[in-house]
Amino acid sequence: SRLPLCLACLWLLSSCTLFHQNQLETVLRNGELTVLTYVGATTYYETPEGPAGFEYDLAKAFADYLNVDLRVVIAPRFADLMPRLANGEADFAAGLTVTDTRREQVRFTSPYQEIRQQVVYRLNSPRPAKIEDLIGREIEVHSGTSYADRLRELKQAHPQLKWTESPERQTDHLLQMVWEGLLDLTVADSNVVALNSQYFPELQVGFDLYKPEPLAWALAQGLDRSLYDVA
């Protein structure tokens, strides 16, 4: 008879549903949404009035929409974002550019901003206008970023291109070093450059290192799309 088989299938499906961890339901039940990000002028930083930053404001608005509290987890290094998200330390990561390599590791939301990688120098120093102008210059970027990935791609066509990758110094710090004359060049996203230029007006853009890229939130891959669909 097919009836016992159908009943067994229904029982199995109900059991799977019972034990399935629905991410959105978990967030609502716990009353807390956890965002993973890093300290930066466009992401998250502390002020005397409390936390601030574009990514923080956006995440806080999402938590308010869900009527839950927001918990912020700070990754000391940009390169730690993807592994810590994969380890389940947060519900989503904020402030990531969408790249083909990252698409293989996470599920990106719809983009909310478009940015460009820009080569930054200090006013009154030689302006780099093309890739060849980077050869022989002192360049430092934050490790684990798409800037480092792009430089490695360019090195295939320009073997003399050299740079340093720093795990400790964030992009904001490197921009300040360029402004102070302690570093020749760095690479940063256009939104980061625009914000830092308000405080360090001598920072100048030489040229765009890559085509415009979208900025989005990242969620862990898996069968559960509940929180992703709401985001």
N, C-alpha and C positions, 0 to 999 in steps of 0.2 A: 504494500500500500504506500501511496505517496504522502499520506497525511503525517505519519511519524517523521518522515524525512523533512517535510516542510516545518513541522513543529521544532525539530532539532535545529534547523537553519535559523528560525526566528529566535530561538533561545541563544544561539551563538552570536547573532547580531546584537541582541539586547545586552549580552555580556560584554561584548566589545565596546558598546556605547557606554556601559556603566564604568568600565575601567579606562576608557579613553580620556586622556588629559586634554580638555579643551582650554586653550590658552586664554581666551577672552573670559570664559567663566571663572577661571582661576584668578585672574586680575580683579574681576568684580567681587568675587567671594572674599579675597584677601584685602580688598579696598586699597590696593597699591599697584602702581604702574612703575616699572623700573627701566630707566633709560641709561645706556652706556655711552659715554662721550669722553672728550679730553678737554683740558683747559686751553682756552684760546679766546681771542677777541670776538670771534664770530660764533663760538660754541657755548662756553660756560666759564664764568669767573665770579669771584666773590667781591661784593661791594659793602660799604657800611650799612646800606639799606637791605642787603640780602643778595641772593644769587641773581645773576644777570647773564645776558648773552642771547643771541638770536635763536640758537638751537634750544636753549633752555626755555625760552618763552614759548616756542612752538610745542615742545614736549609738555610744558605745563598746561597749555591750552588743550592739548589732547587729553591729559589727565582730568582736567576740569570737565571736559565733554563727557568723559566716562563717569564723572562724579567719584573719583578716587584720588588718593594722595600720590604725589610724584616722588620717587626716590631716585637720586642721581648717583651713578657709579662712575668714578673717574679712572680712566686708564692712564697711567703715567707716561706710556709711550703709545704713539699712534699704531705701531705694529701689533700692539696687544689687543686692539679692538676686535678683530675677526676671531682670534682664538677664544677670547673670553665670551663673545656672543655664542660661539659654537658650544661652549661649555655650559651654557644656560645661566650665566651670571646676570643676564638682563633680558627684558622682553624685546627690546630693539636697540639698535645703535644709531646715533644721530651724527650728521655731519660728514657723510661719505660721498665721494664722487662715484658715479656709476661707471665701472669699467668692465670689459669682457671677462677679465680674470676674476673679478669679484662676483660677477653674475653666477659663476660656477660654484661659488661658496655660500651665497646668501640669496634671499629673496628681497628685491628692492621694491619700495612703494613707488607710486607715481612721483616724478620729480617735482620739486617746488621752486627750483632756482637753476639758472644756467651760469656756469662759471668758466674761466679760462686760466690755464697755467701761464704765468707771466714771469719773465726774467727781470729781476729788480736790481738796480744799481743806485749809487748815490749821485746826486747832482754835482756837476763839475768834475766827475771822473769819466773816463772813456765810455761812451754809450755803446752797448752791444746791440747790433741791429739785425744780426742773422746768426745761424748756428756756428758758422766758421769763426765768428767773433768771440765765442766762448772758449776756444782753444787757447791754452796758455793762461787763462784767468783763474783766480782762486774762487771756487764755487763750493758751497756747502748747502745740503738740504737735509731735512729730517728723514730718518730712515723709515722704511715701511710705507712711504707715501707714493702716490701716483707720479709725483715729480721724479723720484728715483727710478721708477719703472720707465718713464719716458726718456730719461737720460741714458738708460741702458739700451733702449731701442735706437737712439740716435748714435750711440757709440759704434754700432754695427757699420754705419756708413761713414763715421768720423772716428777712427781708432785713436786719434790723438786727444780726444775729449776726455778730460779727467775731472773728478769732483770728489768730495768727501761726504759721507752719510753719517749723521750724528743721531744716536738713539736718545741722547739726553736733551739736546737743545730743540725745542719746538720751533715751528715756523715763525711765530711772533717774535721769539728771541733772536732768531737769525736775521729777521728784518731790522730789528733794533741794532744788531751788530753791524749791518750794512750802513745804517744811518750814522752810527758812531765812527765809521771808518775802520772797524776792526775786521771786516770781511768785505771782499770785493763784490761778489754776486751771490744771489740766492734765487730760488724759484718758489712762487707762492700762488695760491688761487686768487683770482681777481677780487673776490669779495673780501678776502683777508688783506690784500694790498690796499684796497679802497679805505677800509676802516683804519688801518695803521697809518696811512698817509695823512689822516687828520691830526695825528699826534707827531708824526715825523714827516713834515712836508718836503724834506729834501729827497725822500725816496722817489725814484723815477722808474717807469716801466720802459725796458728796452724794446721788447717785442713779445708776442704771444708764442709760447713754446709748442702749443698744440691747439687743435680745434676745440670749440666750446664743448663742455661736458656737463651733464645734468647732475644735480645734487639731490640726494634722497635719503630716506631712512632705510635701514637694513634689518630684516628679521631672519631668524634661522630657518633653513629649509626644512620641509617635512610635510606630512599629509594635512596637518591642522592649519587651516587658513583663517580661522575665526578672527584673531586680532589683526592679521594682515588686511583682511577685507574691510574692517572698520577703519583702520589707519588710512 
